[in-house]
Amino acid sequence: MLDHCAHARYVWNLAVEQHAHWHPGRKGAPGYLEQCRQLTAARAEQDWLQAGSQMVQQQAPRDFAHAVAAFLDRANPAGRPSWRKAGRDEGFRIVAVRPKQVRRLSRNTAEVWVPKAGWVRFRWSRAVPAGVKSYRVTRDRAGRWHVAFAVIPPPIPAPRNSKAVGIDRGITVSAALSTGELLYVPGLTGRERARLRRLERKLARAKRGSERRKRARVALARLQARETDRRKDWAEKASTDIACRFDLIRVEDLRIRNMTRSAKGTRENPGCNVQVKAKLNRGILRSGWGLLVRRLEEKAPGRVEKVSPVFTSQRCSACGQVDAKSRESQARFVCTACGYVGNADVNAAINIAAGHAVTARGGCRDAGLVNRELQLLASFTGL
């Protein structure tokens, strides 16, 4: 299976190299069919390629063709296909799966047929629907193998109760609902974070290429994978619960990529408060903002609306007054006009649920994003 991963990565990198040589005025890079013909000729000349699975090697240029098409799609553009690295991008895809190639052994175990490897046992975490035609095998940095069958699950049906909910995403409170619920992403414990810091220092001192560095890297990857698994599990459970309870889901239209951009600047124009901004970026990414909204859009398509975040945290949900002084702290909101007192995150979630995007005082969408980021920075530095 590691050989399958190496062959798929090698063919992918060859396709990336072919497209990297293209520039305006030069003949276009070869497509999928031409790359398959080149792969057939390479397999006839190279014994180590011929020893691998032709299906695994042919799916790499097909995946690359899909990645190029997504990159050129103006409606929903994706990133440019880049190089794959050993130890980081490990995986391959199998197609033309027959029903007898996936069988269940017991309540918790099953096995799948992998070309050149035979029957491989895996944990039966959920039922595999009938009609599966392909699956993908991957290996993460922690050394764990995963198999994912290509099946699009049906969306969660709407409860039809005419209820709408607003979700305000933050760092201290990962997600605050307009109903008053506060959701927190479970991260690493105190002892686990202390061990994470020790492993990072140990990895920095280890010599490159040594066995000690390899063991430290694997131990660090396993600890980081534990945090990632907890965040994904929380996002799955929270998104399923919200999609089952509400007909309409409103969230802030945040540009997370811009908000988590590095602030260190350049040598000629260095940034300020770089360490504080780096902590803010890590806090945003650790809270799973994008993952929660993406899973909501996939589980409840057509029922998720994005509201402009302009002044949603400064607007009083009771009287509508907009004043930055009303938010006394990260968690407390006291309206300077009507005296309404409540949780600041819940107050913002109520404004989001109502669809109130205040554009007064000359506020624009980008200015609102900057304002929101500055508020998060101020609250994060006060922790």
Stockholm file with secondary structure:
# STOCKHOLM 1.0

chainA/1-383         MLDHCAHARYVWNLAVEQHAHWHPGRKGAPGYLEQCRQLTAARAEQDWLQAGSQMVQQQAPRDFAHAVAAFLDRANPAGRPSWRKAGRDEGFRIVAVRPKQVRRLSRNTAEVWVPKAGWVRFRWSRAVPAGVKSYRVTRDRAGRWHVAFAVIPPPIPAPRNSKAVGIDRGITVSAALSTGELLYVPGLTGRERARLRRLERKLARAKRGSERRKRARVALARLQARETDRRKDWAEKASTDIACRFDLIRVEDLRIRNMTRSAKGTRENPGCNVQVKAKLNRGILRSGWGLLVRRLEEKAPGRVEKVSPVFTSQRCSACGQVDAKSRESQARFVCTACGYVGNADVNAAINIAAGHAVTARGGCRDAGLVNRELQLLASFTGL
#=GR chainA/1-383 SS CHHHHHHHHHHHHHHHHHHHTCCTTSCCCCCHHHHHHHHHHHHHHCHHHHTSCHHHHHHHHHHHHHHHHHHHCSSSCCCCCCCCCTTTSEEEEECSCCGGGEEECSSSEEEEEETTTEEEEEECCSCCCTTCCCEEEEECTTSCEEEEECCCCCCCCCCCSCCEEEEEECSSSSEEETTSCEECCCCCCHHHHHHHHHHHHHHHHSCTTCHHHHHHHHHHHHHHHHHHHHHHHHHHHHHHHHHHHCSEEEEECCCHHHHTCCCCBCSSSBCSSHHHHHHHHHHHHHTTHHHHHHHHHHHSTTCEEEECCTTTTTBCTTTCCBCGGGBCSSSEEECTTTCCEEEHHHHHHHHHHTTCCCCCTTCCHHHHHHHHHHHHHHHHHTC
#=GC SS_cons         CHHHHHHHHHHHHHHHHHHHTCCTTSCCCCCHHHHHHHHHHHHHHCHHHHTSCHHHHHHHHHHHHHHHHHHHCSSSCCCCCCCCCTTTSEEEEECSCCGGGEEECSSSEEEEEETTTEEEEEECCSCCCTTCCCEEEEECTTSCEEEEECCCCCCCCCCCSCCEEEEEECSSSSEEETTSCEECCCCCCHHHHHHHHHHHHHHHHSCTTCHHHHHHHHHHHHHHHHHHHHHHHHHHHHHHHHHHHCSEEEEECCCHHHHTCCCCBCSSSBCSSHHHHHHHHHHHHHTTHHHHHHHHHHHSTTCEEEECCTTTTTBCTTTCCBCGGGBCSSSEEECTTTCCEEEHHHHHHHHHHTTCCCCCTTCCHHHHHHHHHHHHHHHHHTC
//
